[in-house]
Amino acid sequence: MQHHRLAHQLIAQALREGARLRQLVLERCSDSIANAAAIVTEALLAGNKLLIFGNGGSAADAQHVAAELVGRFVAERRPLPAIALTVDTSALTAIANDYGFDQVYARQLRALGRKGDVAIAISTSGRSPNILAAIEAARELGVSVVGLTGAKGSAFAALCDACVVVPSTNTARIQEIHITVGHVICEVVDARVLGHVADSATLADLEAVHVSREVPAAETGAPSHRISSSTKEIDLPTLRTLRERWRTEGRVVVWTNGAFDMLHAGHLASLQAARRLGDVLLVGVNADATVTRAKGEGRPIFPAHERVAMLAALEIVDHVVVFEEPTPVEIITALKPDIHCKGADYAPPNGAPIPEAAVVAAYGGRIEFIPLVPDRSTTSTARRAAATSS
């Protein structure tokens, strides 16, 4: 039993540490991931290739990423040229025997690399001699270098055209982030190759991982309502791009909306129930003017940017979007979520009308009614009274 408890504690510690590190990477490394993704995608779209290498677990990551590109990541698209320099055992052992292990990647890179190609160099420490030698060879050939390293790899990062420096010294956690970054780059490549986004798109457009900014309507062709600094808030043009990708991947998209003017336990319970219904939870938030018109009692207690921030802080919420229309009919028409969630007070036959019901039915979606949380105010009052009288 004691060993069982210890195992649970170690599991919880490792997973929490990994989750915290991912959040830190989100905050600190979005730009560097975007830069790395741009270098890789531009090279592949121009007909050039990737040469990927690392040692130990990083060697496995090199092979993993190469396989995703030569084969298929998620979307069906043409095979892309990526070579892991870690797999040819004859070349590795011959070069190591004749020239030394420091040259196992540099020698291959000089044989295979051409100007315009990209080398992806992976080193958790940033100090591996054979990785540094390969970077030097890449520089001589005019091959761009994308690096993946850890917190101690600042000198390594300076040698690269773009480098993701994971803010950790724990090798296992760094490697977990490295393969995540590799997957994210593959997602960007898929989207670019399939033409789902414009040539100027970055990682922020695809995953909303960059800090949100106010986007002029001229940039997107549609009004933007990104009014907070939350990384989860997203504008409609970007959300439509993501919706297409989720559809390709077969993900179930769940939508719910409301004013969320005073976030309470009932809201949390309904959002948790909605999240359990699918793979992606989108939450629509009424703009201040919409709440005012609906309630007829002046401005909402909390402005929209604060309501968005509160919802975005919930782990169960994937994305938040603000809409100006009195009802969500227009945005639901654009996004076509698989499931639209409403409170049980909207359920037929006696529930409130649902203006968007016909739209959801027309494209083959369904409406789910979420049970309401029982009103405990009477019980709470009775308990307080009993406590006072005793």
C-alpha positions in Angstrom: 0.0 0.0 0.0 2.8 2.4 0.9 4.5 1.7 -2.5 1.1 2.3 -4.2 0.8 5.7 -2.5 4.4 6.6 -3.4 3.7 5.7 -7.1 0.6 8.0 -7.1 2.6 10.9 -5.6 5.4 10.5 -8.2 2.9 10.3 -11.0 1.1 13.5 -9.8 4.3 15.3 -9.3 5.6 14.4 -12.8 2.4 15.3 -14.5 1.9 18.6 -12.6 5.5 19.6 -13.3 5.0 18.8 -17.0 1.8 20.8 -17.1 3.4 23.8 -15.4 6.3 23.7 -17.9 4.0 23.6 -20.9 2.3 26.8 -19.6 5.7 28.4 -19.1 6.7 27.4 -22.7 3.4 28.9 -23.9 4.3 32.2 -22.2 8.0 32.4 -23.0 8.6 30.4 -26.2 5.7 31.2 -28.6 7.8 33.5 -30.7 10.7 31.1 -31.0 8.4 28.2 -31.9 6.7 30.4 -34.5 10.1 31.4 -36.0 11.2 27.8 -36.1 8.0 26.7 -37.8 8.3 29.5 -40.3 11.9 28.4 -41.3 10.9 24.8 -41.7 7.7 25.4 -43.6 9.3 27.9 -46.0 12.1 25.5 -46.8 9.7 22.6 -47.4 7.4 24.7 -49.6 10.5 25.7 -51.6 11.4 22.1 -52.3 14.2 21.8 -49.8 14.7 19.2 -47.1 15.2 18.8 -43.4 18.2 17.1 -41.8 17.4 16.2 -38.2 19.7 14.8 -35.5 20.3 14.4 -31.8 21.7 11.9 -29.2 19.8 9.4 -27.1 16.2 10.4 -26.6 16.8 13.3 -28.9 17.9 10.8 -31.6 14.5 9.2 -31.2 12.8 12.6 -31.5 14.7 13.2 -34.7 13.4 10.0 -36.2 9.9 10.7 -34.9 9.6 14.1 -36.6 11.1 12.8 -39.8 8.6 10.0 -39.9 5.7 12.5 -39.4 6.8 14.5 -42.4 7.8 11.7 -44.8 4.6 9.8 -43.9 1.7 11.7 -42.5 1.1 13.7 -39.4 -2.7 14.1 -39.4 -3.9 15.6 -42.7 -3.5 13.7 -46.0 -0.9 15.6 -48.1 2.2 15.0 -50.2 5.2 13.3 -48.6 7.8 15.8 -47.5 11.6 15.4 -47.5 13.0 14.9 -44.0 16.0 12.7 -43.1 17.0 11.7 -39.6 20.8 11.4 -39.5 20.5 9.0 -36.6 19.3 5.9 -38.5 22.1 4.7 -40.8 24.1 2.5 -38.5 26.8 1.7 -41.1 27.4 5.4 -41.7 27.4 6.2 -38.0 29.8 3.5 -37.0 32.1 4.0 -40.0 32.4 7.8 -39.4 32.8 7.3 -35.6 35.5 4.7 -36.2 37.4 6.7 -38.9 36.9 10.3 -37.8 35.6 10.2 -34.2 32.1 10.3 -32.8 32.2 14.1 -32.9 31.9 13.9 -36.7 29.0 11.5 -37.0 26.5 14.2 -38.0 28.8 16.8 -39.4 30.1 14.4 -42.0 26.6 13.3 -43.1 25.5 16.9 -43.2 28.3 17.8 -45.5 27.4 14.9 -47.8 23.6 15.5 -47.9 23.1 19.2 -47.1 22.5 21.9 -49.7 22.0 25.6 -49.4 18.3 26.2 -48.6 17.9 23.0 -46.5 17.2 23.2 -42.8 19.1 21.3 -40.0 17.1 20.6 -36.9 19.7 20.2 -34.1 18.4 18.7 -30.8 20.4 18.9 -27.6 18.9 19.1 -24.1 22.2 20.4 -22.7 23.3 22.4 -25.7 26.9 21.1 -25.2 27.0 17.9 -27.2 30.2 18.1 -29.3 28.8 16.2 -32.3 25.8 18.5 -32.4 27.9 21.6 -32.3 30.2 20.3 -35.0 27.1 19.6 -37.2 25.9 23.2 -36.7 29.3 24.4 -37.8 29.1 22.3 -41.0 25.6 23.6 -41.7 26.9 27.2 -41.5 29.6 26.4 -44.0 27.0 25.0 -46.4 24.4 27.8 -46.1 22.0 25.4 -44.3 19.6 27.1 -41.9 19.7 25.8 -38.3 16.7 25.3 -36.0 17.7 24.3 -32.5 15.9 22.6 -29.6 17.6 22.8 -26.2 17.1 23.4 -22.5 17.7 26.2 -20.0 21.5 25.6 -20.1 21.7 26.0 -23.8 21.8 29.8 -24.3 25.2 29.6 -26.0 23.9 26.8 -28.3 20.8 29.0 -29.1 23.1 31.8 -30.3 24.4 29.5 -33.0 21.0 28.9 -34.5 18.7 30.9 -36.8 15.8 30.0 -34.5 16.0 28.1 -31.2 13.4 26.9 -28.7 15.0 27.1 -25.3 12.8 25.1 -22.9 13.0 26.8 -19.5 13.9 23.7 -17.5 17.0 21.7 -16.4 15.1 18.4 -16.1 16.2 16.3 -19.1 13.0 14.2 -19.1 10.7 17.3 -19.1 12.8 19.0 -21.7 12.5 16.0 -24.0 8.8 15.9 -23.5 8.5 19.5 -24.6 10.9 18.9 -27.6 8.6 16.3 -29.1 5.6 18.6 -28.5 7.3 21.4 -30.4 8.1 18.9 -33.1 4.4 18.0 -33.4 3.3 21.6 -33.4 5.7 22.4 -36.2 4.2 19.4 -38.1 0.8 20.9 -37.6 2.0 24.2 -39.1 3.5 22.3 -42.0 0.3 20.4 -42.6 -1.8 23.6 -42.6 0.6 25.4 -44.9 1.0 22.6 -47.4 -2.8 22.1 -47.6 -3.3 25.8 -48.1 -5.5 26.2 -45.1 -3.8 29.5 -44.1 -2.2 32.4 -45.9 1.5 32.5 -46.5 2.0 35.1 -43.8 0.4 32.9 -41.1 2.3 32.1 -38.0 1.9 29.6 -35.1 -0.2 32.2 -33.3 -2.8 32.1 -36.1 -3.0 28.3 -35.9 -3.1 27.7 -32.2 -3.6 31.1 -30.7 -0.6 30.4 -28.5 0.8 33.9 -28.9 -0.4 36.7 -26.6 -3.6 38.1 -28.2 -3.6 41.5 -29.8 -6.2 43.7 -31.3 -6.3 42.8 -35.0 -7.5 45.6 -37.4 -10.5 44.5 -39.6 -8.4 45.2 -42.7 -6.1 42.4 -41.8 -8.7 39.7 -41.4 -11.5 40.8 -43.6 -13.9 40.7 -40.6 -14.3 42.5 -37.3 -12.1 41.4 -34.5 -13.2 41.0 -30.9 -9.9 40.0 -29.3 -10.1 42.3 -26.3 -8.1 40.6 -23.6 -4.5 39.4 -23.2 -5.6 35.8 -22.8 -4.0 33.3 -25.1 -7.3 31.5 -25.3 -9.3 34.4 -26.7 -9.5 34.0 -30.5 -11.1 36.0 -33.3 -13.6 34.5 -35.7 -11.3 34.3 -38.8 -8.7 32.3 -36.9 -11.4 30.2 -35.3 -12.8 29.3 -38.7 -9.3 28.1 -39.8 -9.0 26.0 -36.7 -12.5 24.6 -37.2 -11.6 23.3 -40.6 -8.5 21.5 -39.1 -10.6 20.0 -36.3 -13.1 18.7 -38.9 -10.3 17.1 -40.8 -9.0 15.4 -37.6 -12.4 14.2 -36.7 -12.6 16.1 -33.4 -16.0 16.8 -31.8 -16.4 20.5 -31.3 -18.7 21.6 -28.5 -20.2 25.2 -28.3 -21.9 27.0 -25.5 -22.5 30.7 -25.0 -23.8 33.3 -22.5 -23.0 36.6 -20.8 -21.2 34.9 -17.8 -21.6 38.2 -16.0 -21.1 36.7 -12.6 -19.2 33.4 -12.9 -20.5 31.0 -10.3 -20.6 27.3 -9.5 -23.6 26.7 -11.8 -21.5 28.1 -14.7 -18.6 25.9 -13.8 -20.8 22.7 -13.6 -22.4 23.4 -17.0 -19.0 24.1 -18.6 -17.6 20.8 -17.1 -20.6 18.9 -18.5 -20.2 20.5 -21.9 -16.5 19.7 -22.0 -17.2 16.0 -21.4 -19.3 15.9 -24.6 -16.5 16.4 -27.0 -12.8 17.2 -27.8 -12.8 21.0 -28.1 -14.9 23.4 -26.0 -15.6 26.8 -27.5 -17.3 29.4 -25.3 -19.1 32.4 -26.9 -19.3 35.5 -24.7 -21.8 38.3 -25.3 -20.2 41.7 -25.9 -21.1 44.5 -23.4 -23.6 46.1 -25.7 -25.3 42.7 -26.3 -25.7 42.1 -22.5 -27.1 45.6 -22.1 -29.7 45.0 -24.8 -30.7 41.6 -23.5 -31.0 42.5 -19.8 -32.4 46.0 -20.3 -30.8 47.2 -17.1 -27.6 49.1 -18.1 -24.1 47.8 -18.6 -23.0 44.4 -17.3 -21.4 44.2 -13.8 -18.2 43.0 -15.3 -16.9 44.3 -18.7 -16.3 41.7 -21.5 -12.5 41.6 -21.2 -12.8 40.6 -17.5 -15.5 38.0 -18.3 -13.2 36.6 -21.0 -10.3 36.5 -18.6 -12.2 34.5 -16.0 -13.5 31.9 -18.5 -10.0 31.6 -20.1 -8.5 30.8 -16.7 -10.6 27.6 -16.6 -8.6 24.6 -17.8 -11.7 23.0 -19.3 -12.2 25.9 -21.8 -10.2 25.6 -25.0 -11.1 28.9 -26.7 -13.2 32.0 -26.0 -14.7 34.3 -28.6 -16.7 37.5 -28.1 -19.7 38.2 -30.4 -21.7 41.4 -30.9 -25.0 39.9 -32.2 -28.0 39.5 -29.9 -28.0 35.8 -30.5 -25.3 33.3 -31.6 -27.0 32.5 -34.8 -24.4 34.1 -37.1 -21.4 32.7 -35.4 -22.9 29.2 -35.1 -23.7 29.3 -38.8 -20.1 30.1 -39.5 -18.5 27.5 -37.2 -21.1 24.7 -37.3 -20.2 23.1 -34.0 -21.1 19.4 -33.6 -22.8 20.0 -30.3 -24.5 23.2 -29.0 -25.1 23.2 -25.3 -28.0 25.0 -23.5 -29.2 24.9 -20.0 -32.1 22.6 -19.1 -34.3 25.6 -18.7 -34.3 25.7 -22.6 -35.5 22.1 -22.9 -38.8 21.4 -24.6 -41.7 21.5 -24.2 -41.8 24.3 -21.8 -38.3 25.8 -22.2 -37.3 29.2 -23.4 -37.1 29.6 -27.2 -33.7 28.8 -28.9 -33.3 31.1 -32.0 -30.3 29.1 -33.3 -32.1 25.7 -33.1 -33.1 25.7 -36.8 -29.5 26.5 -37.8 -28.0 23.7 -35.8 -30.6 21.2 -37.1 -30.0 22.3 -40.7 -26.3 21.4 -40.8 -26.8 18.2 -38.8 -25.6 19.3 -35.4 -27.4 18.5 -32.2 -28.4 20.5 -29.1 -27.6 19.1 -25.6 -29.4 20.3 -22.5 -27.2 20.6 -19.5 -28.9 19.9 -16.1 -29.1 22.9 -13.8 -27.3 23.0 -10.4 -29.9 22.9 -7.6 -30.5 26.1 -5.8 -28.9 25.7 -2.4 -29.7 29.2 -1.1 -32.6 28.0 1.2 -30.5 25.2 2.7 -27.6 27.6 3.2 -29.8 30.1 5.0 -31.2 27.4 7.2 -27.7 26.2 8.1 -26.6 29.7 8.9 -29.6 30.3 11.1 -29.1 27.0 12.9 -25.4 27.8 13.5 -26.4 31.2 14.9 -29.1 29.8 17.3 -26.7 27.2 18.7 
